[in-house]
């Protein structure tokens, strides 16, 4: 849809005073929406080129496929054991 910007400006000039705040907020919303879409696209572009992130996702998918996943309790025990091992090494 093509909009004549001059006509749009003219319409804005004739908006009732009590509606101007809403129009102002809506224009701000549209600008923010466009900026967010641009940022999200940039993020996707960057993430799609991050080889380490892609490797981690592939490893995670592989771990899930082969059942190498922990439930909450197993994960907590694993971390507690790793902390204990680390602290033991520090005390040597």
PDB file of N, CA, C and O in Angstrom, chain B, residues numbered from 101:
ATOM      1  N   UNK B 101       0.845  -1.169   0.000  1.00  0.00           N
ATOM      2  CA  UNK B 101       0.000   0.000   0.000  1.00  0.00           C
ATOM      3  C   UNK B 101       0.889   1.231   0.000  1.00  0.00           C
ATOM      4  O   UNK B 101       1.745   1.386   0.871  1.00  0.00           O
ATOM      5  N   UNK B 102       0.692   2.085  -0.954  1.00  0.00           N
ATOM      6  CA  UNK B 102       1.474   3.309  -1.059  1.00  0.00           C
ATOM      7  C   UNK B 102       0.724   4.450  -0.386  1.00  0.00           C
ATOM      8  O   UNK B 102      -0.461   4.670  -0.638  1.00  0.00           O
ATOM      9  N   UNK B 103       1.437   5.171   0.476  1.00  0.00           N
ATOM     10  CA  UNK B 103       0.827   6.282   1.192  1.00  0.00           C
ATOM     11  C   UNK B 103       1.569   7.560   0.838  1.00  0.00           C
ATOM     12  O   UNK B 103       2.798   7.619   0.879  1.00  0.00           O
ATOM     13  N   UNK B 104       0.814   8.557   0.499  1.00  0.00           N
ATOM     14  CA  UNK B 104       1.385   9.866   0.208  1.00  0.00           C
ATOM     15  C   UNK B 104       1.751  10.516   1.541  1.00  0.00           C
ATOM     16  O   UNK B 104       0.877  10.831   2.348  1.00  0.00           O
ATOM     17  N   UNK B 105       3.044  10.712   1.761  1.00  0.00           N
ATOM     18  CA  UNK B 105       3.519  11.247   3.037  1.00  0.00           C
ATOM     19  C   UNK B 105       2.990  12.665   3.294  1.00  0.00           C
ATOM     20  O   UNK B 105       2.715  13.034   4.435  1.00  0.00           O
ATOM     21  N   UNK B 106       2.855  13.424   2.260  1.00  0.00           N
ATOM     22  CA  UNK B 106       2.319  14.780   2.434  1.00  0.00           C
ATOM     23  C   UNK B 106       0.869  14.730   2.899  1.00  0.00           C
ATOM     24  O   UNK B 106       0.458  15.516   3.753  1.00  0.00           O
ATOM     25  N   UNK B 107       0.097  13.804   2.337  1.00  0.00           N
ATOM     26  CA  UNK B 107      -1.294  13.635   2.763  1.00  0.00           C
ATOM     27  C   UNK B 107      -1.336  13.171   4.223  1.00  0.00           C
ATOM     28  O   UNK B 107      -2.174  13.628   5.001  1.00  0.00           O
ATOM     29  N   UNK B 108      -0.438  12.275   4.582  1.00  0.00           N
ATOM     30  CA  UNK B 108      -0.364  11.805   5.966  1.00  0.00           C
ATOM     31  C   UNK B 108      -0.050  12.963   6.918  1.00  0.00           C
ATOM     32  O   UNK B 108      -0.662  13.080   7.979  1.00  0.00           O
ATOM     33  N   UNK B 109       0.899  13.810   6.539  1.00  0.00           N
ATOM     34  CA  UNK B 109       1.245  14.979   7.359  1.00  0.00           C
ATOM     35  C   UNK B 109       0.035  15.923   7.488  1.00  0.00           C
ATOM     36  O   UNK B 109      -0.216  16.482   8.556  1.00  0.00           O
ATOM     37  N   UNK B 110      -0.699  16.086   6.393  1.00  0.00           N
ATOM     38  CA  UNK B 110      -1.880  16.946   6.418  1.00  0.00           C
ATOM     39  C   UNK B 110      -2.932  16.384   7.359  1.00  0.00           C
ATOM     40  O   UNK B 110      -3.554  17.127   8.118  1.00  0.00           O
ATOM     41  N   UNK B 111      -3.130  15.070   7.311  1.00  0.00           N
ATOM     42  CA  UNK B 111      -4.095  14.430   8.209  1.00  0.00           C
ATOM     43  C   UNK B 111      -3.687  14.606   9.676  1.00  0.00           C
ATOM     44  O   UNK B 111      -4.536  14.826  10.540  1.00  0.00           O
ATOM     45  N   UNK B 112      -2.411  14.510   9.943  1.00  0.00           N
ATOM     46  CA  UNK B 112      -1.921  14.695  11.315  1.00  0.00           C
ATOM     47  C   UNK B 112      -2.204  16.111  11.784  1.00  0.00           C
ATOM     48  O   UNK B 112      -2.556  16.328  12.943  1.00  0.00           O
ATOM     49  N   UNK B 113      -2.051  17.064  10.895  1.00  0.00           N
ATOM     50  CA  UNK B 113      -2.326  18.461  11.262  1.00  0.00           C
ATOM     51  C   UNK B 113      -3.780  18.683  11.687  1.00  0.00           C
ATOM     52  O   UNK B 113      -4.064  19.607  12.449  1.00  0.00           O
ATOM     53  N   UNK B 114      -4.692  17.855  11.207  1.00  0.00           N
ATOM     54  CA  UNK B 114      -6.107  18.037  11.516  1.00  0.00           C
ATOM     55  C   UNK B 114      -6.620  17.122  12.630  1.00  0.00           C
ATOM     56  O   UNK B 114      -7.824  17.082  12.886  1.00  0.00           O
ATOM     57  N   UNK B 115      -5.737  16.398  13.285  1.00  0.00           N
ATOM     58  CA  UNK B 115      -6.152  15.523  14.386  1.00  0.00           C
ATOM     59  C   UNK B 115      -6.601  16.385  15.560  1.00  0.00           C
ATOM     60  O   UNK B 115      -5.986  17.406  15.868  1.00  0.00           O
ATOM     61  N   UNK B 116      -7.674  15.962  16.207  1.00  0.00           N
ATOM     62  CA  UNK B 116      -8.158  16.678  17.385  1.00  0.00           C
ATOM     63  C   UNK B 116      -7.082  16.664  18.465  1.00  0.00           C
ATOM     64  O   UNK B 116      -6.353  15.685  18.625  1.00  0.00           O
ATOM     65  N   UNK B 117      -7.000  17.756  19.193  1.00  0.00           N
ATOM     66  CA  UNK B 117      -5.962  17.924  20.212  1.00  0.00           C
ATOM     67  C   UNK B 117      -5.946  16.777  21.221  1.00  0.00           C
ATOM     68  O   UNK B 117      -4.877  16.331  21.639  1.00  0.00           O
ATOM     69  N   UNK B 118      -7.125  16.300  21.612  1.00  0.00           N
ATOM     70  CA  UNK B 118      -7.172  15.225  22.613  1.00  0.00           C
ATOM     71  C   UNK B 118      -6.672  13.880  22.067  1.00  0.00           C
ATOM     72  O   UNK B 118      -6.396  12.971  22.850  1.00  0.00           O
ATOM     73  N   UNK B 119      -6.552  13.740  20.760  1.00  0.00           N
ATOM     74  CA  UNK B 119      -6.068  12.502  20.151  1.00  0.00           C
ATOM     75  C   UNK B 119      -4.566  12.536  19.848  1.00  0.00           C
ATOM     76  O   UNK B 119      -3.990  11.504  19.503  1.00  0.00           O
ATOM     77  N   UNK B 120      -3.933  13.688  19.970  1.00  0.00           N
ATOM     78  CA  UNK B 120      -2.529  13.806  19.562  1.00  0.00           C
ATOM     79  C   UNK B 120      -1.606  12.908  20.384  1.00  0.00           C
ATOM     80  O   UNK B 120      -0.657  12.345  19.837  1.00  0.00           O
ATOM     81  N   UNK B 121      -1.862  12.764  21.674  1.00  0.00           N
ATOM     82  CA  UNK B 121      -1.009  11.910  22.514  1.00  0.00           C
ATOM     83  C   UNK B 121      -1.077  10.460  22.040  1.00  0.00           C
ATOM     84  O   UNK B 121      -0.059   9.769  22.002  1.00  0.00           O
ATOM     85  N   UNK B 122      -2.285   9.997  21.676  1.00  0.00           N
ATOM     86  CA  UNK B 122      -2.426   8.623  21.190  1.00  0.00           C
ATOM     87  C   UNK B 122      -1.701   8.425  19.863  1.00  0.00           C
ATOM     88  O   UNK B 122      -1.047   7.403  19.653  1.00  0.00           O
ATOM     89  N   UNK B 123      -1.819   9.399  18.974  1.00  0.00           N
ATOM     90  CA  UNK B 123      -1.131   9.307  17.685  1.00  0.00           C
ATOM     91  C   UNK B 123       0.385   9.290  17.911  1.00  0.00           C
ATOM     92  O   UNK B 123       1.105   8.511  17.286  1.00  0.00           O
ATOM     93  N   UNK B 124       0.851  10.143  18.795  1.00  0.00           N
ATOM     94  CA  UNK B 124       2.281  10.208  19.119  1.00  0.00           C
ATOM     95  C   UNK B 124       2.767   8.862  19.670  1.00  0.00           C
ATOM     96  O   UNK B 124       3.814   8.361  19.259  1.00  0.00           O
ATOM     97  N   UNK B 125       2.000   8.279  20.603  1.00  0.00           N
ATOM     98  CA  UNK B 125       2.357   6.979  21.178  1.00  0.00           C
ATOM     99  C   UNK B 125       2.370   5.890  20.118  1.00  0.00           C
ATOM    100  O   UNK B 125       3.245   5.025  20.116  1.00  0.00           O
ATOM    101  N   UNK B 126       1.384   5.937  19.208  1.00  0.00           N
ATOM    102  CA  UNK B 126       1.309   4.914  18.175  1.00  0.00           C
ATOM    103  C   UNK B 126       2.495   5.006  17.219  1.00  0.00           C
ATOM    104  O   UNK B 126       3.049   3.981  16.823  1.00  0.00           O
ATOM    105  N   UNK B 127       2.884   6.204  16.849  1.00  0.00           N
ATOM    106  CA  UNK B 127       4.055   6.373  15.978  1.00  0.00           C
ATOM    107  C   UNK B 127       5.301   5.851  16.693  1.00  0.00           C
ATOM    108  O   UNK B 127       6.145   5.198  16.078  1.00  0.00           O
ATOM    109  N   UNK B 128       5.415   6.141  17.994  1.00  0.00           N
ATOM    110  CA  UNK B 128       6.530   5.607  18.778  1.00  0.00           C
ATOM    111  C   UNK B 128       6.518   4.095  18.805  1.00  0.00           C
ATOM    112  O   UNK B 128       7.564   3.459  18.683  1.00  0.00           O
ATOM    113  N   UNK B 129       5.331   3.513  18.966  1.00  0.00           N
ATOM    114  CA  UNK B 129       5.192   2.058  18.951  1.00  0.00           C
ATOM    115  C   UNK B 129       5.652   1.480  17.609  1.00  0.00           C
ATOM    116  O   UNK B 129       6.393   0.498  17.579  1.00  0.00           O
ATOM    117  N   UNK B 130       5.218   2.082  16.512  1.00  0.00           N
ATOM    118  CA  UNK B 130       5.616   1.589  15.187  1.00  0.00           C
ATOM    119  C   UNK B 130       7.130   1.654  15.004  1.00  0.00           C
ATOM    120  O   UNK B 130       7.732   0.722  14.470  1.00  0.00           O
ATOM    121  N   UNK B 131       7.744   2.745  15.444  1.00  0.00           N
ATOM    122  CA  UNK B 131       9.198   2.874  15.328  1.00  0.00           C
ATOM    123  C   UNK B 131       9.911   1.829  16.178  1.00  0.00           C
ATOM    124  O   UNK B 131      10.892   1.231  15.736  1.00  0.00           O
ATOM    125  N   UNK B 132       9.423   1.608  17.395  1.00  0.00           N
ATOM    126  CA  UNK B 132      10.030   0.624  18.281  1.00  0.00           C
ATOM    127  C   UNK B 132       9.876  -0.786  17.702  1.00  0.00           C
ATOM    128  O   UNK B 132      10.804  -1.593  17.774  1.00  0.00           O
ATOM    129  N   UNK B 133       8.719  -1.077  17.136  1.00  0.00           N
ATOM    130  CA  UNK B 133       8.465  -2.380  16.529  1.00  0.00           C
ATOM    131  C   UNK B 133       9.444  -2.632  15.387  1.00  0.00           C
ATOM    132  O   UNK B 133      10.009  -3.720  15.274  1.00  0.00           O
ATOM    133  N   UNK B 134       9.641  -1.631  14.551  1.00  0.00           N
ATOM    134  CA  UNK B 134      10.561  -1.762  13.416  1.00  0.00           C
ATOM    135  C   UNK B 134      11.996  -1.982  13.910  1.00  0.00           C
ATOM    136  O   UNK B 134      12.720  -2.816  13.367  1.00  0.00           O
ATOM    137  N   UNK B 135      12.402  -1.234  14.938  1.00  0.00           N
ATOM    138  CA  UNK B 135      13.748  -1.395  15.499  1.00  0.00           C
ATOM    139  C   UNK B 135      13.935  -2.795  16.072  1.00  0.00           C
ATOM    140  O   UNK B 135      14.979  -3.417  15.875  1.00  0.00           O
ATOM    141  N   UNK B 136      12.917  -3.293  16.787  1.00  0.00           N
ATOM    142  CA  UNK B 136      12.998  -4.627  17.389  1.00  0.00           C
ATOM    143  C   UNK B 136      13.121  -5.692  16.302  1.00  0.00           C
ATOM    144  O   UNK B 136      13.906  -6.630  16.442  1.00  0.00           O
ATOM    145  N   UNK B 137      12.360  -5.558  15.232  1.00  0.00           N
ATOM    146  CA  UNK B 137      12.442  -6.511  14.129  1.00  0.00           C
ATOM    147  C   UNK B 137      13.837  -6.505  13.509  1.00  0.00           C
ATOM    148  O   UNK B 137      14.380  -7.559  13.176  1.00  0.00           O
ATOM    149  N   UNK B 138      14.410  -5.318  13.357  1.00  0.00           N
ATOM    150  CA  UNK B 138      15.753  -5.201  12.799  1.00  0.00           C
ATOM    151  C   UNK B 138      16.774  -5.863  13.707  1.00  0.00           C
ATOM    152  O   UNK B 138      17.644  -6.598  13.240  1.00  0.00           O
ATOM    153  N   UNK B 139      16.669  -5.601  15.007  1.00  0.00           N
ATOM    154  CA  UNK B 139      17.607  -6.192  15.974  1.00  0.00           C
ATOM    155  C   UNK B 139      17.479  -7.711  15.991  1.00  0.00           C
ATOM    156  O   UNK B 139      18.484  -8.420  16.018  1.00  0.00           O
ATOM    157  N   UNK B 140      16.241  -8.212  15.974  1.00  0.00           N
ATOM    158  CA  UNK B 140      16.031  -9.656  15.974  1.00  0.00           C
ATOM    159  C   UNK B 140      16.649 -10.288  14.734  1.00  0.00           C
ATOM    160  O   UNK B 140      17.242 -11.364  14.820  1.00  0.00           O
ATOM    161  N   UNK B 141      16.520  -9.636  13.587  1.00  0.00           N
ATOM    162  CA  UNK B 141      17.107 -10.170  12.359  1.00  0.00           C
ATOM    163  C   UNK B 141      18.625 -10.159  12.453  1.00  0.00           C
ATOM    164  O   UNK B 141      19.278 -11.112  12.029  1.00  0.00           O
ATOM    165  N   UNK B 142      19.193  -9.090  13.006  1.00  0.00           N
ATOM    166  CA  UNK B 142      20.645  -9.034  13.188  1.00  0.00           C
ATOM    167  C   UNK B 142      21.104 -10.144  14.122  1.00  0.00           C
ATOM    168  O   UNK B 142      22.111 -10.802  13.861  1.00  0.00           O
ATOM    169  N   UNK B 143      20.358 -10.358  15.225  1.00  0.00           N
ATOM    170  CA  UNK B 143      20.703 -11.430  16.162  1.00  0.00           C
ATOM    171  C   UNK B 143      20.681 -12.782  15.469  1.00  0.00           C
ATOM    172  O   UNK B 143      21.585 -13.595  15.662  1.00  0.00           O
ATOM    173  N   UNK B 144      19.642 -13.030  14.652  1.00  0.00           N
ATOM    174  CA  UNK B 144      19.565 -14.302  13.932  1.00  0.00           C
ATOM    175  C   UNK B 144      20.738 -14.463  12.984  1.00  0.00           C
ATOM    176  O   UNK B 144      21.324 -15.541  12.886  1.00  0.00           O
ATOM    177  N   UNK B 145      21.078 -13.394  12.290  1.00  0.00           N
ATOM    178  CA  UNK B 145      22.204 -13.453  11.361  1.00  0.00           C
ATOM    179  C   UNK B 145      23.499 -13.776  12.101  1.00  0.00           C
ATOM    180  O   UNK B 145      24.289 -14.605  11.648  1.00  0.00           O
ATOM    181  N   UNK B 146      23.714 -13.117  13.244  1.00  0.00           N
ATOM    182  CA  UNK B 146      24.927 -13.365  14.027  1.00  0.00           C
ATOM    183  C   UNK B 146      24.945 -14.781  14.580  1.00  0.00           C
ATOM    184  O   UNK B 146      25.966 -15.464  14.513  1.00  0.00           O
ATOM    185  N   UNK B 147      23.815 -15.223  15.129  1.00  0.00           N
ATOM    186  CA  UNK B 147      23.759 -16.561  15.710  1.00  0.00           C
ATOM    187  C   UNK B 147      23.958 -17.646  14.660  1.00  0.00           C
ATOM    188  O   UNK B 147      24.583 -18.671  14.932  1.00  0.00           O
ATOM    189  N   UNK B 148      23.433 -17.424  13.470  1.00  0.00           N
ATOM    190  CA  UNK B 148      23.565 -18.438  12.424  1.00  0.00           C
ATOM    191  C   UNK B 148      25.010 -18.576  11.942  1.00  0.00           C
ATOM    192  O   UNK B 148      25.353 -19.555  11.279  1.00  0.00           O
ATOM    193  N   UNK B 149      25.856 -17.599  12.273  1.00  0.00           N
ATOM    194  CA  UNK B 149      27.264 -17.650  11.871  1.00  0.00           C
ATOM    195  C   UNK B 149      28.189 -18.029  13.021  1.00  0.00           C
ATOM    196  O   UNK B 149      29.399 -18.147  12.826  1.00  0.00           O
ATOM    197  N   UNK B 150      27.634 -18.222  14.221  1.00  0.00           N
ATOM    198  CA  UNK B 150      28.426 -18.542  15.409  1.00  0.00           C
ATOM    199  C   UNK B 150      28.699 -20.046  15.429  1.00  0.00           C
ATOM    200  O   UNK B 150      27.844 -20.834  15.832  1.00  0.00           O
ATOM    201  N   UNK B 151      29.899 -20.437  14.990  1.00  0.00           N
ATOM    202  CA  UNK B 151      30.236 -21.851  14.854  1.00  0.00           C
ATOM    203  C   UNK B 151      30.204 -22.582  16.194  1.00  0.00           C
ATOM    204  O   UNK B 151      29.792 -23.740  16.257  1.00  0.00           O
ATOM    205  N   UNK B 152      30.634 -21.915  17.260  1.00  0.00           N
ATOM    206  CA  UNK B 152      30.633 -22.549  18.587  1.00  0.00           C
ATOM    207  C   UNK B 152      29.202 -22.812  19.052  1.00  0.00           C
ATOM    208  O   UNK B 152      28.916 -23.876  19.601  1.00  0.00           O
ATOM    209  N   UNK B 153      28.315 -21.865  18.840  1.00  0.00           N
ATOM    210  CA  UNK B 153      26.918 -22.056  19.226  1.00  0.00           C
ATOM    211  C   UNK B 153      26.297 -23.199  18.422  1.00  0.00           C
ATOM    212  O   UNK B 153      25.574 -24.025  18.978  1.00  0.00           O
ATOM    213  N   UNK B 154      26.571 -23.250  17.143  1.00  0.00           N
ATOM    214  CA  UNK B 154      26.045 -24.323  16.295  1.00  0.00           C
ATOM    215  C   UNK B 154      26.573 -25.671  16.781  1.00  0.00           C
ATOM    216  O   UNK B 154      25.829 -26.651  16.823  1.00  0.00           O
ATOM    217  N   UNK B 155      27.852 -25.722  17.148  1.00  0.00           N
ATOM    218  CA  UNK B 155      28.441 -26.956  17.662  1.00  0.00           C
ATOM    219  C   UNK B 155      27.753 -27.379  18.958  1.00  0.00           C
ATOM    220  O   UNK B 155      27.464 -28.560  19.151  1.00  0.00           O
ATOM    221  N   UNK B 156      27.488 -26.411  19.852  1.00  0.00           N
ATOM    222  CA  UNK B 156      26.836 -26.726  21.121  1.00  0.00           C
ATOM    223  C   UNK B 156      25.413 -27.256  20.906  1.00  0.00           C
ATOM    224  O   UNK B 156      24.987 -28.193  21.581  1.00  0.00           O
ATOM    225  N   UNK B 157      24.691 -26.656  19.969  1.00  0.00           N
ATOM    226  CA  UNK B 157      23.327 -27.118  19.678  1.00  0.00           C
ATOM    227  C   UNK B 157      23.367 -28.536  19.102  1.00  0.00           C
ATOM    228  O   UNK B 157      22.560 -29.385  19.480  1.00  0.00           O
ATOM    229  N   UNK B 158      24.294 -28.784  18.201  1.00  0.00           N
ATOM    230  CA  UNK B 158      24.415 -30.122  17.620  1.00  0.00           C
ATOM    231  C   UNK B 158      24.780 -31.150  18.690  1.00  0.00           C
ATOM    232  O   UNK B 158      24.241 -32.257  18.702  1.00  0.00           O
ATOM    233  N   UNK B 159      25.690 -30.785  19.583  1.00  0.00           N
ATOM    234  CA  UNK B 159      26.089 -31.681  20.683  1.00  0.00           C
ATOM    235  C   UNK B 159      24.898 -31.948  21.588  1.00  0.00           C
ATOM    236  O   UNK B 159      24.688 -33.082  22.016  1.00  0.00           O
ATOM    237  N   UNK B 160      24.119 -30.922  21.882  1.00  0.00           N
ATOM    238  CA  UNK B 160      22.936 -31.085  22.726  1.00  0.00           C
ATOM    239  C   UNK B 160      21.923 -32.019  22.061  1.00  0.00           C
ATOM    240  O   UNK B 160      21.339 -32.877  22.723  1.00  0.00           O
ATOM    241  N   UNK B 161      21.719 -31.853  20.769  1.00  0.00           N
ATOM    242  CA  UNK B 161      20.797 -32.733  20.045  1.00  0.00           C
ATOM    243  C   UNK B 161      21.299 -34.178  20.076  1.00  0.00           C
ATOM    244  O   UNK B 161      20.516 -35.113  20.245  1.00  0.00           O
ATOM    245  N   UNK B 162      22.599 -34.347  19.913  1.00  0.00           N
ATOM    246  CA  UNK B 162      23.197 -35.677  19.957  1.00  0.00           C
ATOM    247  C   UNK B 162      23.038 -36.291  21.355  1.00  0.00           C
ATOM    248  O   UNK B 162      22.680 -37.462  21.482  1.00  0.00           O
ATOM    249  N   UNK B 163      23.304 -35.500  22.397  1.00  0.00           N
ATOM    250  CA  UNK B 163      23.140 -35.983  23.768  1.00  0.00           C
ATOM    251  C   UNK B 163      21.701 -36.417  24.014  1.00  0.00           C
ATOM    252  O   UNK B 163      21.461 -37.455  24.631  1.00  0.00           O
ATOM    253  N   UNK B 164      20.753 -35.635  23.538  1.00  0.00           N
ATOM    254  CA  UNK B 164      19.339 -35.981  23.717  1.00  0.00           C
ATOM    255  C   UNK B 164      19.004 -37.267  22.971  1.00  0.00           C
ATOM    256  O   UNK B 164      18.292 -38.122  23.499  1.00  0.00           O
ATOM    257  N   UNK B 165      19.508 -37.412  21.755  1.00  0.00           N
ATOM    258  CA  UNK B 165      19.245 -38.601  20.947  1.00  0.00           C
ATOM    259  C   UNK B 165      19.754 -39.862  21.639  1.00  0.00           C
ATOM    260  O   UNK B 165      19.079 -40.892  21.623  1.00  0.00           O
ATOM    261  N   UNK B 166      20.944 -39.791  22.250  1.00  0.00           N
ATOM    262  CA  UNK B 166      21.563 -40.960  22.875  1.00  0.00           C
ATOM    263  C   UNK B 166      21.273 -41.065  24.372  1.00  0.00           C
ATOM    264  O   UNK B 166      21.914 -41.851  25.069  1.00  0.00           O
ATOM    265  N   UNK B 167      20.321 -40.287  24.870  1.00  0.00           N
ATOM    266  CA  UNK B 167      19.909 -40.402  26.265  1.00  0.00           C
ATOM    267  C   UNK B 167      20.909 -39.859  27.261  1.00  0.00           C
ATOM    268  O   UNK B 167      20.858 -40.215  28.438  1.00  0.00           O
ATOM    269  N   UNK B 168      21.816 -39.008  26.821  1.00  0.00           N
ATOM    270  CA  UNK B 168      22.816 -38.434  27.734  1.00  0.00           C
ATOM    271  C   UNK B 168      22.274 -37.119  28.303  1.00  0.00           C
ATOM    272  O   UNK B 168      22.836 -36.046  28.085  1.00  0.00           O
ATOM    273  N   UNK B 169      21.186 -37.238  29.025  1.00  0.00           N
ATOM    274  CA  UNK B 169      20.592 -36.052  29.637  1.00  0.00           C
ATOM    275  C   UNK B 169      20.343 -36.347  31.113  1.00  0.00           C
ATOM    276  O   UNK B 169      20.154 -37.501  31.497  1.00  0.00           O
ATOM    277  N   UNK B 170      20.343 -35.317  31.927  1.00  0.00           N
ATOM    278  CA  UNK B 170      20.130 -35.440  33.363  1.00  0.00           C
ATOM    279  C   UNK B 170      18.803 -34.822  33.749  1.00  0.00           C
ATOM    280  O   UNK B 170      18.367 -33.820  33.183  1.00  0.00           O
ATOM    281  N   UNK B 171      18.160 -35.463  34.754  1.00  0.00           N
ATOM    282  CA  UNK B 171      17.014 -34.773  35.338  1.00  0.00           C
ATOM    283  C   UNK B 171      17.566 -33.789  36.371  1.00  0.00           C
ATOM    284  O   UNK B 171      18.781 -33.706  36.549  1.00  0.00           O
ATOM    285  N   UNK B 172      16.709 -33.057  37.042  1.00  0.00           N
ATOM    286  CA  UNK B 172      17.166 -32.004  37.951  1.00  0.00           C
ATOM    287  C   UNK B 172      18.034 -32.565  39.078  1.00  0.00           C
ATOM    288  O   UNK B 172      19.078 -31.990  39.386  1.00  0.00           O
ATOM    289  N   UNK B 173      17.631 -33.656  39.690  1.00  0.00           N
ATOM    290  CA  UNK B 173      18.386 -34.224  40.798  1.00  0.00           C
ATOM    291  C   UNK B 173      19.739 -34.759  40.339  1.00  0.00           C
ATOM    292  O   UNK B 173      20.750 -34.555  41.011  1.00  0.00           O
ATOM    293  N   UNK B 174      19.761 -35.440  39.197  1.00  0.00           N
ATOM    294  CA  UNK B 174      21.017 -35.964  38.666  1.00  0.00           C
ATOM    295  C   UNK B 174      21.977 -34.829  38.327  1.00  0.00           C
ATOM    296  O   UNK B 174      23.176 -34.918  38.592  1.00  0.00           O
ATOM    297  N   UNK B 175      21.450 -33.777  37.748  1.00  0.00           N
ATOM    298  CA  UNK B 175      22.290 -32.629  37.402  1.00  0.00           C
ATOM    299  C   UNK B 175      22.855 -31.969  38.636  1.00  0.00           C
ATOM    300  O   UNK B 175      24.024 -31.581  38.648  1.00  0.00           O
ATOM    301  N   UNK B 176      22.046 -31.833  39.682  1.00  0.00           N
ATOM    302  CA  UNK B 176      22.515 -31.247  40.932  1.00  0.00           C
ATOM    303  C   UNK B 176      23.609 -32.101  41.564  1.00  0.00           C
ATOM    304  O   UNK B 176      24.622 -31.571  42.022  1.00  0.00           O
ATOM    305  N   UNK B 177      23.414 -33.431  41.595  1.00  0.00           N
ATOM    306  CA  UNK B 177      24.448 -34.332  42.134  1.00  0.00           C
ATOM    307  C   UNK B 177      25.748 -34.221  41.331  1.00  0.00           C
ATOM    308  O   UNK B 177      26.840 -34.196  41.899  1.00  0.00           O
ATOM    309  N   UNK B 178      25.613 -34.155  40.002  1.00  0.00           N
ATOM    310  CA  UNK B 178      26.795 -34.023  39.140  1.00  0.00           C
ATOM    311  C   UNK B 178      27.563 -32.751  39.471  1.00  0.00           C
ATOM    312  O   UNK B 178      28.786 -32.777  39.609  1.00  0.00           O
ATOM    313  N   UNK B 179      26.850 -31.643  39.597  1.00  0.00           N
ATOM    314  CA  UNK B 179      27.513 -30.373  39.914  1.00  0.00           C
ATOM    315  C   UNK B 179      28.140 -30.400  41.307  1.00  0.00           C
ATOM    316  O   UNK B 179      29.241 -29.883  41.498  1.00  0.00           O
ATOM    317  N   UNK B 180      27.450 -30.997  42.282  1.00  0.00           N
ATOM    318  CA  UNK B 180      28.004 -31.088  43.628  1.00  0.00           C
ATOM    319  C   UNK B 180      29.286 -31.913  43.633  1.00  0.00           C
ATOM    320  O   UNK B 180      30.250 -31.567  44.317  1.00  0.00           O
ATOM    321  N   UNK B 181      29.297 -33.008  42.867  1.00  0.00           N
ATOM    322  CA  UNK B 181      30.508 -33.835  42.766  1.00  0.00           C
ATOM    323  C   UNK B 181      31.652 -33.058  42.120  1.00  0.00           C
ATOM    324  O   UNK B 181      32.793 -33.138  42.576  1.00  0.00           O
ATOM    325  N   UNK B 182      31.353 -32.316  41.071  1.00  0.00           N
ATOM    326  CA  UNK B 182      32.388 -31.521  40.401  1.00  0.00           C
ATOM    327  C   UNK B 182      32.948 -30.453  41.336  1.00  0.00           C
ATOM    328  O   UNK B 182      34.153 -30.202  41.336  1.00  0.00           O
ATOM    329  N   UNK B 183      32.084 -29.823  42.133  1.00  0.00           N
ATOM    330  CA  UNK B 183      32.543 -28.818  43.092  1.00  0.00           C
ATOM    331  C   UNK B 183      33.425 -29.470  44.145  1.00  0.00           C
ATOM    332  O   UNK B 183      34.465 -28.925  44.515  1.00  0.00           O
ATOM    333  N   UNK B 184      33.011 -30.635  44.626  1.00  0.00           N
ATOM    334  CA  UNK B 184      33.819 -31.354  45.627  1.00  0.00           C
ATOM    335  C   UNK B 184      35.180 -31.723  45.062  1.00  0.00           C
ATOM    336  O   UNK B 184      36.197 -31.572  45.740  1.00  0.00           O
ATOM    337  N   UNK B 185      35.206 -32.208  43.822  1.00  0.00           N
ATOM    338  CA  UNK B 185      36.476 -32.554  43.170  1.00  0.00           C
ATOM    339  C   UNK B 185      37.370 -31.323  43.047  1.00  0.00           C
ATOM    340  O   UNK B 185      38.568 -31.386  43.323  1.00  0.00           O
ATOM    341  N   UNK B 186      36.786 -30.217  42.635  1.00  0.00           N
ATOM    342  CA  UNK B 186      37.545 -28.978  42.476  1.00  0.00           C
ATOM    343  C   UNK B 186      38.106 -28.514  43.817  1.00  0.00           C
ATOM    344  O   UNK B 186      39.272 -28.128  43.904  1.00  0.00           O
ATOM    345  N   UNK B 187      37.279 -28.551  44.861  1.00  0.00           N
ATOM    346  CA  UNK B 187      37.736 -28.106  46.182  1.00  0.00           C
ATOM    347  C   UNK B 187      38.823 -29.027  46.712  1.00  0.00           C
ATOM    348  O   UNK B 187      39.759 -28.568  47.366  1.00  0.00           O
ATOM    349  N   UNK B 188      38.707 -30.327  46.435  1.00  0.00           N
ATOM    350  CA  UNK B 188      39.738 -31.286  46.870  1.00  0.00           C
ATOM    351  C   UNK B 188      41.074 -30.982  46.190  1.00  0.00           C
ATOM    352  O   UNK B 188      42.127 -31.034  46.826  1.00  0.00           O
ATOM    353  N   UNK B 189      41.024 -30.668  44.905  1.00  0.00           N
ATOM    354  CA  UNK B 189      42.241 -30.332  44.163  1.00  0.00           C
ATOM    355  C   UNK B 189      42.878 -29.050  44.700  1.00  0.00           C
ATOM    356  O   UNK B 189      44.102 -28.928  44.731  1.00  0.00           O
ATOM    357  N   UNK B 190      42.048 -28.101  45.119  1.00  0.00           N
ATOM    358  CA  UNK B 190      42.553 -26.821  45.634  1.00  0.00           C
ATOM    359  C   UNK B 190      43.243 -26.992  46.986  1.00  0.00           C
ATOM    360  O   UNK B 190      44.124 -26.207  47.336  1.00  0.00           O
ATOM    361  N   UNK B 191      42.844 -28.020  47.752  1.00  0.00           N
ATOM    362  CA  UNK B 191      43.402 -28.234  49.077  1.00  0.00           C
ATOM    363  C   UNK B 191      44.704 -29.006  49.033  1.00  0.00           C
ATOM    364  O   UNK B 191      45.361 -29.134  50.066  1.00  0.00           O
ATOM    365  N   UNK B 192      45.105 -29.524  47.894  1.00  0.00           N
ATOM    366  CA  UNK B 192      46.359 -30.311  47.791  1.00  0.00           C
ATOM    367  C   UNK B 192      47.581 -29.454  47.878  1.00  0.00           C
ATOM    368  O   UNK B 192      48.699 -29.965  47.808  1.00  0.00           O
TER     369      UNK B 192
END
